């Protein structure tokens, strides 16, 4: 169970590093605009806001990575819960897809972390 928890928490952290890269560095690219369904004009106007969101995703990833490195299950649980809340809020306010991309992986990781601790 502990190995599954570690792998799943690591995957959630990687998802958030990937989101950080998309939102902070690649926001204006055609591929990312297609992924998020935005126009070049919107991407240019919202680049600072997207970078801010990316930074928050980076903090989520950093917390999860810290929890993995230290083996601190409580830290992992806290940051996984933060991801779930962010995913639910994002699904309610921006896109339902966020529920499956962000919240669901965190819930799937949360179960073995809780069971292993």
MIDOSE-1310 file (N, C-alpha, C; in nm, 2 decimals, decimal comma, always signed):
residues 117
xxxx	+0,08/-0,12/+0,00/+0,00/+0,00/+0,00/+0,09/+0,13/+0,00; +0,20/+0,12/+0,07/+0,29/+0,24/+0,08/+0,35/+0,27/-0,05; +0,38/+0,16/-0,13/+0,44/+0,19/-0,26/+0,34/+0,25/-0,36; +0,22/+0,20/-0,35/+0,11/+0,26/-0,43/+0,09/+0,41/-0,40
xxxx	+0,09/+0,43/-0,27/+0,07/+0,57/-0,22/+0,18/+0,66/-0,27; +0,30/+0,61/-0,27/+0,42/+0,69/-0,31/+0,41/+0,72/-0,46; +0,37/+0,62/-0,54/+0,36/+0,64/-0,68/+0,25/+0,73/-0,72; +0,14/+0,72/-0,66/+0,02/+0,81/-0,69/+0,05/+0,95/-0,64
xxxx	+0,11/+0,97/-0,53/+0,14/+1,11/-0,48/+0,24/+1,17/-0,58; +0,34/+1,09/-0,62/+0,44/+1,14/-0,72/+0,37/+1,18/-0,85; +0,27/+1,10/-0,90/+0,20/+1,13/-1,02/+0,12/+1,26/-1,01; +0,06/+1,28/-0,89/-0,02/+1,40/-0,87/+0,08/+1,52/-0,87
xxxx	+0,20/+1,51/-0,81/+0,30/+1,61/-0,81/+0,34/+1,64/-0,95; +0,36/+1,54/-1,03/+0,41/+1,56/-1,17/+0,30/+1,63/-1,25; +0,17/+1,59/-1,23/+0,06/+1,66/-1,30/+0,07/+1,81/-1,27; +0,10/+1,85/-1,14/+0,10/+1,99/-1,11/+0,22/+2,06/-1,16
xxxx	+0,34/+1,99/-1,17/+0,45/+2,05/-1,23/+0,42/+2,08/-1,38; +0,35/+1,98/-1,44/+0,32/+2,00/-1,58/+0,22/+2,12/-1,60; +0,12/+2,13/-1,51/+0,03/+2,24/-1,52/+0,11/+2,38/-1,50; +0,21/+2,38/-1,40/+0,29/+2,49/-1,38/+0,36/+2,53/-1,51
xxxx	+0,42/+2,44/-1,58/+0,49/+2,47/-1,71/+0,39/+2,52/-1,81; +0,28/+2,46/-1,82/+0,18/+2,51/-1,92/+0,14/+2,65/-1,89; +0,10/+2,68/-1,77/+0,05/+2,81/-1,73/+0,15/+2,92/-1,72; +0,27/+2,88/-1,68/+0,37/+2,99/-1,66/+0,46/+3,01/-1,78
xxxx	+0,48/+2,91/-1,86/+0,58/+2,93/-1,97/+0,53/+2,90/-2,11; +0,42/+2,83/-2,12/+0,37/+2,79/-2,25/+0,23/+2,84/-2,28; +0,18/+2,93/-2,20/+0,04/+2,98/-2,20/+0,01/+3,03/-2,34; +0,10/+3,10/-2,40/+0,06/+3,17/-2,53/+0,09/+3,08/-2,65
xxxx	+0,13/+2,96/-2,63/+0,16/+2,87/-2,75/+0,03/+2,82/-2,81; +0,03/+2,78/-2,93/-0,09/+2,73/-3,00/-0,14/+2,60/-2,93; -0,05/+2,51/-2,90/-0,09/+2,39/-2,83/-0,16/+2,41/-2,70; -0,11/+2,50/-2,62/-0,17/+2,53/-2,49/-0,30/+2,60/-2,51
xxxx	-0,31/+2,69/-2,61/-0,43/+2,76/-2,63/-0,54/+2,67/-2,68; -0,50/+2,57/-2,76/-0,60/+2,46/-2,80/-0,64/+2,38/-2,68; -0,55/+2,35/-2,60/-0,59/+2,27/-2,48/-0,69/+2,34/-2,39; -0,67/+2,47/-2,37/-0,75/+2,55/-2,28/-0,87/+2,62/-2,35
xxxx	-0,87/+2,60/-2,49/-0,97/+2,66/-2,57/-0,97/+2,81/-2,56; -0,85/+2,87/-2,57/-0,84/+3,02/-2,57/-0,79/+3,07/-2,71; -0,81/+3,20/-2,73/-0,76/+3,26/-2,85/-0,62/+3,33/-2,82; -0,55/+3,37/-2,92/-0,42/+3,43/-2,90/-0,44/+3,56/-2,82
xxxx	-0,55/+3,63/-2,85/-0,57/+3,76/-2,78/-0,60/+3,74/-2,63; -0,68/+3,64/-2,60/-0,71/+3,61/-2,46/-0,58/+3,56/-2,39; -0,51/+3,48/-2,46/-0,38/+3,43/-2,40/-0,29/+3,54/-2,36; -0,28/+3,64/-2,46/-0,19/+3,75/-2,43/-0,24/+3,83/-2,31
xxxx	-0,37/+3,86/-2,31/-0,43/+3,94/-2,21/-0,43/+3,87/-2,07; -0,43/+3,74/-2,07/-0,44/+3,67/-1,94/-0,31/+3,60/-1,90; -0,20/+3,62/-1,97/-0,08/+3,55/-1,94/-0,03/+3,57/-1,79; -0,05/+3,69/-1,74/+0,00/+3,72/-1,60/-0,09/+3,64/-1,50
xxxx	-0,22/+3,63/-1,53/-0,31/+3,56/-1,44/-0,28/+3,41/-1,45; -0,25/+3,36/-1,57/-0,22/+3,22/-1,59/-0,09/+3,18/-1,52; +0,01/+3,27/-1,53/+0,14/+3,25/-1,46/+0,12/+3,24/-1,31; +0,03/+3,32/-1,26/-0,01/+3,32/-1,11/-0,07/+3,19/-1,08
xxxx	-0,16/+3,14/-1,16/-0,22/+3,01/-1,14/-0,12/+2,90/-1,14; -0,03/+2,91/-1,24/+0,08/+2,81/-1,25/+0,17/+2,81/-1,13; +0,20/+2,93/-1,07/+0,28/+2,93/-0,95/+0,21/+2,86/-0,83; +0,08/+2,88/-0,82/+0,00/+2,80/-0,72/+0,01/+2,65/-0,74
xxxx	+0,00/+2,61/-0,86/+0,01/+2,47/-0,89/+0,15/+2,42/-0,86; +0,25/+2,50/-0,88/+0,39/+2,47/-0,84/+0,40/+2,45/-0,69; +0,33/+2,54/-0,61/+0,34/+2,52/-0,46/+0,27/+2,39/-0,42; +0,16/+2,35/-0,49/+0,10/+2,22/-0,46/+0,20/+2,11/-0,49
xxxx	+0,26/+2,12/-0,60/+0,36/+2,01/-0,63/+0,48/+2,01/-0,53; +0,53/+2,13/-0,49/+0,64/+2,14/-0,40/+0,60/+2,07/-0,26; +0,47/+2,10/-0,22/+0,43/+2,04/-0,09/+0,42/+1,89/-0,10; +0,37/+1,84/-0,21/+0,36/+1,69/-0,23/+0,50/+1,63/-0,24
xxxx	+0,59/+1,70/-0,31/+0,73/+1,64/-0,32/+0,80/+1,65/-0,19; +0,78/+1,75/-0,11/+0,83/+1,76/+0,02/+0,78/+1,64/+0,11; +0,65/+1,62/+0,10/+0,59/+1,51/+0,17/+0,65/+1,37/+0,13; +0,68/+1,36/+0,00/+0,74/+1,23/-0,04/+0,88/+1,22/+0,01
xxxx	+0,96/+1,32/+0,00/+1,10/+1,32/+0,04/+1,11/+1,29/+0,18; +1,03/+1,36/+0,26/+1,04/+1,34/+0,41/+0,96/+1,22/+0,46; +0,88/+1,16/+0,37/+0,79/+1,05/+0,42/+0,68/+1,09/+0,51; +0,65/+1,22/+0,51/+0,55/+1,27/+0,61/+0,41/+1,26/+0,55
xxxx	+0,34/+1,15/+0,59/+0,20/+1,12/+0,54/+0,11/+1,24/+0,57; +0,12/+1,30/+0,69/+0,03/+1,41/+0,72/+0,05/+1,53/+0,62; +0,17/+1,55/+0,58/+0,20/+1,66/+0,49/+0,13/+1,62/+0,35; +0,15/+1,50/+0,31/+0,09/+1,45/+0,19/-0,06/+1,46/+0,19
xxxx	-0,12/+1,42/+0,30/-0,26/+1,43/+0,31/-0,31/+1,57/+0,30; -0,24/+1,66/+0,37/-0,28/+1,81/+0,37/-0,28/+1,86/+0,22; -0,17/+1,83/+0,15/-0,15/+1,89/+0,02/-0,25/+1,82/-0,08; -0,27/+1,69/-0,06/-0,37/+1,62/-0,15/-0,51/+1,68/-0,13
xxxx	-0,54/+1,71/+0,00/-0,67/+1,77/+0,02/-0,68/+1,91/-0,04; -0,57/+1,99/-0,04/-0,56/+2,12/-0,11/-0,59/+2,10/-0,26; -0,53/+2,00/-0,32/-0,55/+1,97/-0,46/-0,69/+1,93/-0,49; -0,75/+1,85/-0,40/-0,89/+1,82/-0,42/-0,98/+1,94/-0,41
xxxx	-0,96/+2,02/-0,31/-1,04/+2,15/-0,30/-1,02/+2,24/-0,42; -0,90/+2,25/-0,47/-0,87/+2,34/-0,59/-0,94/+2,28/-0,71; -0,93/+2,14/-0,72/-1,00/+2,08/-0,83/-1,15/+2,09/-0,84; -1,21/+2,08/-0,72/-1,35/+2,10/-0,71/-1,39/+2,24/-0,74
xxxx	-1,32/+2,34/-0,69/-1,35/+2,48/-0,72/-1,33/+2,51/-0,87; -1,22/+2,46/-0,92/-1,19/+2,48/-1,07/-1,30/+2,41/-1,15; -1,35/+2,30/-1,11/-1,46/+2,23/-1,19/-1,59/+2,31/-1,18; -1,61/+2,37/-1,06/-1,73/+2,45/-1,04/-1,73/+2,58/-1,11
xxxx	-1,61/+2,64/-1,13/-1,60/+2,78/-1,18/-1,54/+2,79/-1,32; -1,47/+2,69/-1,36/-1,39/+2,71/-1,49/-1,43/+2,60/-1,59; -1,40/+2,47/-1,55/-1,43/+2,36/-1,65/-1,44/+2,23/-1,57; -1,55/+2,16/-1,60/-1,57/+2,03/-1,54/-1,45/+1,93/-1,55
xxxx	-1,38/+1,95/-1,66/-1,27/+1,86/-1,69/-1,16/+1,87/-1,58; -1,15/+1,98/-1,51/-1,06/+1,99/-1,40/-1,09/+1,89/-1,29; -1,21/+1,85/-1,27/-1,25/+1,75/-1,17/-1,17/+1,62/-1,20; -1,16/+1,59/-1,33/-1,10/+1,46/-1,36/-0,95/+1,47/-1,38
xxxx	-0,90/+1,59/-1,42/-0,76/+1,61/-1,44/-0,68/+1,63/-1,30; -0,75/+1,70/-1,21/-0,69/+1,75/-1,09/-0,74/+1,68/-0,97; -0,87/+1,69/-0,94/-0,93/+1,64/-0,82/-0,93/+1,48/-0,81; -0,97/+1,42/-0,92/-0,97/+1,27/-0,92/-0,84/+1,20/-0,89
xxxx	-0,73/+1,24/-0,96/-0,60/+1,18/-0,92/-0,56/+1,20/-0,78; -0,60/+1,32/-0,72/-0,56/+1,35/-0,58/-0,64/+1,26/-0,49; -0,77/+1,24/-0,52/-0,85/+1,15/-0,44/-0,80/+1,00/-0,45; -0,76/+0,96/-0,57/-0,71/+0,83/-0,58/-0,58/+0,81/-0,51
xxxx	-0,50/+0,92/-0,49/-0,37/+0,91/-0,42/-0,40/+0,92/-0,27; -0,50/+0,99/-0,23/-0,54/+1,01/-0,09/-0,57/+0,88/-0,02; -0,65/+0,80/-0,09/-0,69/+0,67/-0,03/-0,57/+0,58/+0,02; -0,48/+0,55/-0,07/-0,37/+0,47/-0,01/-0,28/+0,54/+0,09
xxxx	-0,26/+0,67/+0,07/-0,18/+0,74/+0,17/-0,25/+0,73/+0,31; -0,38/+0,75/+0,32/-0,45/+0,74/+0,44/-0,44/+0,59/+0,50; -0,46/+0,50/+0,41/-0,46/+0,36/+0,45/-0,32/+0,31/+0,50; -0,22/+0,37/+0,44/-0,08/+0,33/+0,47/-0,03/+0,40/+0,60
x	-0,10/+0,51/+0,64/-0,04/+0,59/+0,75/-0,10/+0,54/+0,88
